[in-house]
Amino acid sequence: MTDKKRTFALYMGMKSIEAERGGNAGHLGVVEINESGTIRNPETGHAFNDLNFRCQWHEKMGETFAWRVDYDTSRVELADAERMAKLLRKAWRVERKFSVNPTTFGQFCVLMAKGLGITKLVKRVGGYGLSFADNEHRTFSIVEAQGVIDSAIAESRTEAAA
């Protein structure tokens, strides 16, 4: 979703794609990039606040599965629930209209992001700070995002197998 001079991007942190106990998982959040290039979380009450793109995989099962868009929140008020339901209904409609049946999680993310109006991917590439400003990031077009996401999953799988 692009508002006046606001751009939204998928966000891949240092641990967005990683091996976990009992399986592996990927999750991408959504951030806002303002006109000066500053990265921040979407404001409270925005449809993208707390939104996540998720997947799972297990080496014995092969490729990723359980692709989904959901919210990560522990407290929900009525206004939040209504906002979330509206965006999740939109995501459901977007998924039903995919031009192709996605074969990778990266492809799913790109198709869904495009349908929701998310135009970029921001990947954290360095730093150990607590805020976005304290870390190094690289920005990709949403078209490039598929390769970045799928490569991160492949790299995580290779590291887990070693």
Steps between C-alpha positions, in 0.01 A plus 500: 500500500651833404361805674600862430879484466507183712640175373453165669748214477533143614766487773754221531690519827810302595287212632208515258601172336650250740510149634283451806456215742272241344500662157588811308309819449504826314325821582510843344345807655398825334674835546446851371766693309431872510606749232836563672575125495447443872376150585241464777214281608158593360311727736266347753162450338638459147392182320864388463586543870585151641439330161726202419565274204588150630607156383635175641718221368643172612786326324309171480206671331699688237387848403337767715136467599236674714539832320278759662442862587405562862530742789740466790337663796421417859242771566220587263233762546187518287642763262812286452292188434291683239814635328661157502188326368474751215860444391481121541186495281690704240795256522260210448360669186852578374607139543197374308599724208870404477600487134694177567506234768811594703767232521723666763447708812683790331257490211204488740636806686548698178155420363332581833707815559419633153131433558509685832698794359835421666770609257839414654699260715737630768764255622708560808861428398697616802505653845371392837305808600155503650353746250488502122730806497770309690530229233599469136234412243475432130184581306376289209212545258210265564594316178848426642347385829419149378866418438611657828244308707549167324881536521478566875295182544746300289792639703329414828435147377866460398620626840261266681622202297868574575 
